[in-house]
Amino acid sequence: MTSSESHQHGLQLEELSDLVSELQSRGVLISDGISVQQIPGRGLGVVARREIPVGERIVQFPVNALLNPRTVKTAILQEISEGGPDAASSIFKSTAHANQNANVGKQFRPRVSVKGPTAKYAALLDSLSSHQVLAAYLYRERVRTNSGWTAFLNVLPTLESLTGVPMVWNLLDRGRRRFLEYLPASTSEHAARMSNQFWDDFKAVKDMFINVEDIELFTWAWLCVNSRCLYYYMSEARTANDCMTLAPLVDFLNHSDEEHCSIQIHDAGPAMKFFSLVTTRTYEIDEEIYLSYGAHTNSFLLCEYGFTLETNKNTELDITVELLEILSRGSRKGSCDSRDQKVAKIESPKLKFLEAHGYLGDYTLSVDTISFRTEVALAVAQVRAEVCSDQSIDEPKARTLERSQLKSFISGASNGSKFMTTSAVILSDILEEIVQKSDLMLAMANDNMKEEAENRDNIRRLYVERKDIACAHLRLLHR
Ligand SMILES: C[S@@+](CC[C@H](N)C(=O)[O-])C[C@H]1O[C@@H](n2cnc3c(N)ncnc32)[C@H](O)[C@@H]1O
């Protein structure tokens, strides 16, 4: 790999060649066909320096050179074995206990049970989620003077360059908190969920490790992990979400909604397991090499990674907030603020019914389809609340019939034609409001976010997409 142009863009040539040396010393193979360069609007990216055929392994890691909960645990336990109690007390708080509070689904099962003096520390690390372990590790490596990962840490983005992520507008403000008001409600809820997760993770890490106090530094570490990790299966992970690894250099690949490369695991026996980045198409000289981060919408990309795609084939219109509002209030008019939904959720029989049938939330439309979940919610929205309650002995026959029609639609035994006309009316009403609101928000973002062109353009893109999809469905509905 070469890095000839990187020095123009904040990152020094030596920093990239130090990274390459650091990785090579860990046994990582890097193709001579790629370089890391600044790409306008995308930060750094990976570019082909020569023609690259399909199937070329452009980076190959021995799996123990990756940075994930497994390798971090090994490194920390080794540090403790070599340094003794002093080393342990320079890492863990004396009050540290296995994190009871973490989302259980995200914790790790002990893979190989560790015995001896380090067993206690192994159990502590196993009780954290991957995100927590990795963020804590990056934090700690950043503050220590003798990190073995200095070259990698030096090429990670600065906190300022991560401020496209809405969660950060709230956390660090710097005049950006007001931008949250311009987000579509579903995007804003996604950002709020991330904030909650961030605070849970900060608390878990702070309670366990010494000297993790600096919120800005932890934000940087947490966001680096969030935006740069790749999927890597580990048998001890309890959920797919916890199969996270950092792979330096591979993490310079930007996202595309088309597949360009894939991650492959080659298992050639003990100590011969490799994690490779392999091309799945040919590349011309100077072409950027991308990786798909997943089939993500622009709202998701903005929340998790701080950018949106100009055209995104995974675009969809999320009407969850709008539909939940109708379902919880029983009517569209005089509706409550979407933030009151949690209270309504507990009380509304319609929401309870949807939850019991696995259809609560996630109501979306793509340009030409309405998801089945949305159709179910529209059907439930139009029946009387009593239809969603359990059958009572003396209830009218009409109610029993309507309940069975609803259940038969949900189970797929009928096509739900009974509900279609009213569903169309409810949906039109929602979509017309979305078009109006999008126009308003597009104008407001234009007027009030002038000084932050990138954030403004990302937000505008979300409303343009919402409006386009809403208009496409309104045309179909009014045909
Ligand atoms: C895994 S890193 C990719 C390398 C990154 N560009 C860098 O400078 O280090 C993911 C980050 O790159 C940026 N990014 C990735 N794909 C992008 C795209 N298609 N358009 C704009 N920015 C993108 C976002 O800032 C995202 O959080």
The ligand as an SDF file (V2000), in Angstrom:
LIG
                    3D

 27 29  0  0  0  0  0  0  0  0999 V2000
  -15.3960    3.1930    8.5680 C   0  0  0  0  0  0  0  0  0  0  0  0
  -15.1030    4.8850    8.4370 S   0  0  0  0  0  0  0  0  0  0  0  0
  -14.5220    5.0790    6.7980 C   0  0  0  0  0  0  0  0  0  0  0  0
  -13.2590    5.9170    6.7380 C   0  0  0  0  0  0  0  0  0  0  0  0
  -13.4520    7.3740    7.0070 C   0  0  0  0  0  0  0  0  0  0  0  0
  -13.8790    8.0580    5.7980 N   0  0  0  0  0  0  0  0  0  0  0  0
  -12.2230    8.0390    7.5610 C   0  0  0  0  0  0  0  0  0  0  0  0
  -11.9110    9.1500    7.1350 O   0  0  0  0  0  0  0  0  0  0  0  0
  -11.6080    7.4860    8.4530 O   0  0  0  0  0  0  0  0  0  0  0  0
  -16.7720    5.4250    8.4170 C   0  0  0  0  0  0  0  0  0  0  0  0
  -16.9220    6.9150    8.2940 C   0  0  0  0  0  0  0  0  0  0  0  0
  -16.5790    7.3480    6.9900 O   0  0  0  0  0  0  0  0  0  0  0  0
  -17.5070    8.3140    6.5020 C   0  0  0  0  0  0  0  0  0  0  0  0
  -18.1960    7.7070    5.3460 N   0  0  0  0  0  0  0  0  0  0  0  0
  -18.2590    6.4010    5.0240 C   0  0  0  0  0  0  0  0  0  0  0  0
  -18.9000    6.2080    3.8690 N   0  0  0  0  0  0  0  0  0  0  0  0
  -19.2670    7.4210    3.4270 C   0  0  0  0  0  0  0  0  0  0  0  0
  -19.9900    7.8820    2.2810 C   0  0  0  0  0  0  0  0  0  0  0  0
  -20.4320    7.0450    1.3500 N   0  0  0  0  0  0  0  0  0  0  0  0
  -20.1910    9.2110    2.1680 N   0  0  0  0  0  0  0  0  0  0  0  0
  -19.7470   10.0740    3.1090 C   0  0  0  0  0  0  0  0  0  0  0  0
  -19.0500    9.6950    4.2170 N   0  0  0  0  0  0  0  0  0  0  0  0
  -18.8190    8.3920    4.3700 C   0  0  0  0  0  0  0  0  0  0  0  0
  -18.4280    8.6160    7.6540 C   0  0  0  0  0  0  0  0  0  0  0  0
  -17.8900    9.7000    8.3460 O   0  0  0  0  0  0  0  0  0  0  0  0
  -18.3560    7.3680    8.4780 C   0  0  0  0  0  0  0  0  0  0  0  0
  -18.6270    7.5830    9.8490 O   0  0  0  0  0  0  0  0  0  0  0  0
  1  2  1  0
  2  3  1  0
  2 10  1  0
  3  4  1  0
  4  5  1  0
  5  6  1  0
  5  7  1  0
  7  8  2  0
  7  9  1  0
 10 11  1  0
 11 12  1  0
 11 26  1  0
 12 13  1  0
 13 14  1  0
 13 24  1  0
 14 15  1  0
 14 23  1  0
 15 16  2  0
 16 17  1  0
 17 18  1  0
 17 23  2  0
 18 19  1  0
 18 20  2  0
 20 21  1  0
 21 22  2  0
 22 23  1  0
 24 25  1  0
 24 26  1  0
 26 27  1  0
M  CHG  2   2   1   9  -1
M  END
$$$$
